[in-house]
Amino acid sequence: FDRAEAGRMLAGLGNRVFLMRNAHESAPVLFQTRWALSYLRGPMTMPQITGLAVRSASALVSEPVENAAVPVAHSTAETAAAPATRERAVLPHVTEFFMRPARSGGKILYRPRLVGFCKLHVVDAKHGIDTWLRRTVLAPFADSDGTVNWEEAETLEVTAEDFDRQPLPDAVFAELPAQTLAAARYSVWGKEMAAALYQTFTLELFAVPALKLVSVPGESEETFRSRAAQRLREQRDQAMAKLKARYAPKVQSLTDQIRRAEERLNREKAQAGQQRMSTVISFGATLLGAFMGRGARSVGTVGRAATAMKSASRIGKEAGDVARAVAGMEVLQARLSELEAAFEREIADMDQPLTPETVEIDRKPLRPRKTDLSVGTLGICWLPWRRAADGVVEPA
């Protein structure tokens, strides 16, 4: 390290120019930044002085948290090293709540968060949704100055009854931000909380757009899937009923035509049979008359022979009528078979297994009404942390 060279470089730095010495690099680096605003705090305010006065110097204990494990749900500001004390500041104008640890054992360190119990109104006239919701917002403080980090605020489905009103014995407390001691500050935070909640909160409902079906608030996904599957089955049954109603007249018409074709065929067969019998009798009478009469060339015999020939010619005509009747009935039966096959295909396409697991559902987010959103009780909620066996402080 060349002290003289470093001194020369530092003496010649311009505005917004900095010297960076990286331990992993062989030489220092100069870099320049954009214009930045540095906020320098002034003298302590009276509430800050009061907050210091109520603390007992003898009660301070050492609770280093340099190695604190920080989950995503917790503010990064909560991981900074901060003094802890067995006594907490007196807040006569603020309601305090204490979150219960998930398990017992170990020493508890309480860290403060701003808590608000809110009421929201979610309305969706199209799907008949009109519900009031109660939610609890926990917002971490960004720094000791009392700035609230709304980006890391959590919205919970709990009420004030789910919190304790007294801390656990032998617990220690992190330092309260100075602004929490000022009663007037909570009205400002209440407005900020309402604005942040309106911008970020959505009520997630399940939906099946094809059915125009939306879950009711609080309905589980399993229950909604069962209800949607039942609605799909009802819709399928209605579609099948409409399909049957559409095919029924066509099937009935072809059935009637086939019945009439069968009746015609039977008539044609009967007429053909009678004609053959009549022809046989005529030929028989003619031959008998020819053998037993006075002569084959008598007038009566010739007339009967002519009649018999005419009857024989009509046999061919009747046979043709029967053949045409058979062909017509076969055409009608083929059309009926095609119609029934088409009906069965459409029924098979509809008759698919419908179970809650096969229902495709979407998510439908709903926003609360801005005018109906209100923040009720606003106070301080102490979240429990615990020091593990390896010395790491973790959320409890």
Phi, psi and omega in degrees: 000122181265100183296319182296317179294318178297320179296320179296319181293319181294323181292334183261010182292138176269190180294135176063022177251132185232153177255123179246125177250108180264127182296340182264002179249158184278340184216154177291160183234139173261138175214154182241141181252168171286173178297137180227153179256124178255119182268114179256120182290150179265206181297159179291145178275168180298316177300326178292319178296320178298319179298325178285327185291330184278355179270146178258125182298327182287344183270353182294135178235158181271117177229071181293139181233031181299331183260022185295136175276129186245108173286166183299326186286356183246149182292144177294335179293335182286348182268352182289149178294130182212146178292151178231150183222155177284344179248145178247161181296146178280126180237081184293336184262003186236138174274131182251143179230152182231120178286138182282136176294152180287335180213159181268169178099141179089159181278136185261132170248119178270134175238141189274149169219154174281132181236140177220136179257113193247158178233129183234152179237117180248126184228135172216095185297329183299323183250011176071031179263123176209094187221148174257137182238147173245125180228152178246129182253128174245119183239127179282157174271133185288327181204180182293346180286339178105008175292131182269132179269091183289337180293334180256015179291145179249142177248119185244151176265062178229167178239177180298332180292344180277357179251153172278156178257354178229146180284165174288149180294151177065016177278157175245161188233139173286164183289139176280139173300149186299322186290343178292345180277348181265118182297325183294338184290335185289330177293323177293316179297326178298318178293319179295322180294317179298319179293316180294321181293321179295324182284332189249338188278135171222141174266111182275119177244156175272148183212148170237095185303324182298330180263353187056042185244132180230142179290158176272152180304132180090353180282132181286160180296322180296315179295318180294321178298318179296318180293320178293321179296320177296319178296321178295321178295318178297319179295321178295317180297321178295320179295321177295320179297319177294322179296316178296320179294328180285324181276334186303313179299322180294317179295318180295320180296314179294323178297318178295318179297319178295319178299316179293324178295322177295318178297318179296317180298318179296320178295316181297321178295320179294316179296321179295320178295317178297321181294319177296318179296317180296322180293318179298317180295319181296315178297321180295319180292322180295314180295320179295319179294324181293322181281328186258346182279187181285343180176152182292342184260015178294157183299316183296321181293318179297319180296318180292326178295320179294320179296319180297322179294321178296318179298322179295323179291329179287340177299317179298320179295316180295321177298321177295321178297320179295316181298318179295321178297319178296314180298318179296320180292323178295322177297316180295319179294324177294317177298320178295320179296318178296319180295317179294323178295318178297319179297316180295323178295315180294323178295319180296323178295324180281327188277063177262148179295129181242110177236159180304328182289335183270355181285128178271119182241152177246175176253134179239107178276137178238137180264149178283160174286131183293321184288337182263359182279128182221149177250120181275244181294131178237129183202201180249130175246127180265119179266133183278136171237157182220142178274123180282176183296331180274006178091355181278133178270123183232154175300135181261000000 
